């Protein structure tokens, strides 16, 4: 391999590494990938949206772990999140 070919090969490797680093940074910035709504896991005032009648949206949940309020979580993790009231749900839960 001559000097020109070595330089081109090195540049290609660096470009690939740079592209992979950019993709990793983007995933970290947007929270790591796919997301889903998870009901019943937000503390009061920390919901992302929807908290039942009498509320408007983000930050309006009046009680911890309201089954009508959701937070955005990593896809596939919702039903594994444990709270004092049970686990998260992919659907709104009726008021108790």
N, C-alpha and C positions, 0 to 999 in steps of 0.2 A: 504494500500500500504506500503510495507516495504522500508527500506532505500535504498536497491539496486535498486528496481523498480523506486523509486523517482529520484535517480541519473541518471538512464538510460533515464527516461522521460525528465529530465532537459537537458541532453546532446542532446537528439533528438530535442528538441525545439531550443536550441542554434544553432544546425547545420542548421536547417531550416531557422532561422533568418539570419545566416551568408550567406547562399546560396542566400537568397532574396537580401541581401545587395550587394553581389557580382554581381548579375544580374543587379541591379540598377546602380551600379558603371560602369559596362560595357556599358550599354545603354547611360549613361551620357558621357562616354569617346568617344563613336562613334557617338555622336550627337543625340541620342534618338531614333534610329530605322530606319525605311525605308526612303529612299531618292529618289529624282527624279531630272532630269535636268530641269531647268527653264530658258527659254530664255528671254532676254530683261530686266533683273533685275540687272545686274552687272554694277558697275561704271567702268570707264576706268581703265585698268590695274588690275582689281580685278576679272576678269572672271576665271572660273575653266578650261575651254577649249573652243575650236572652236570659232573663231571670224571672220569668213568669209575669203575671198581671201586676200592674203598678210600677213596673221598672222599664227603663228604656233600653239600655244596652250595657256596654263595657263598664265594669266597676260598680254596678248597681245592685248586686246581690246583697240582700239584707242579713242572711244567715250563712254560716259555714256549711259547705257541702250540700247546698240546695240542689235537689234533683232536677230542677228546671233551668239551672244556670250551667254554662259550659266553659271549658278552657280548651285551648288548642294544645294537643299533645302529639308526640311522635306516633305515627301510624302503627297499630298493633300493640300499643301499651295501655290503652284506656282500661280495659277490663282487668288489668293486673294491678292497677293503682288502688291501694287499700286506704280507706279513711275510717274514722270512728263510726261512720254510718254504713259501712260496707265497701264495695268496690265501685269503680267508675262504670258508667253505662254509655253505650253508643246512641241511646235514645233518651228523650226527656222522661223523667219519672214523675208520677202524680204526687201532689202534695199529700203528706201524711196526715 
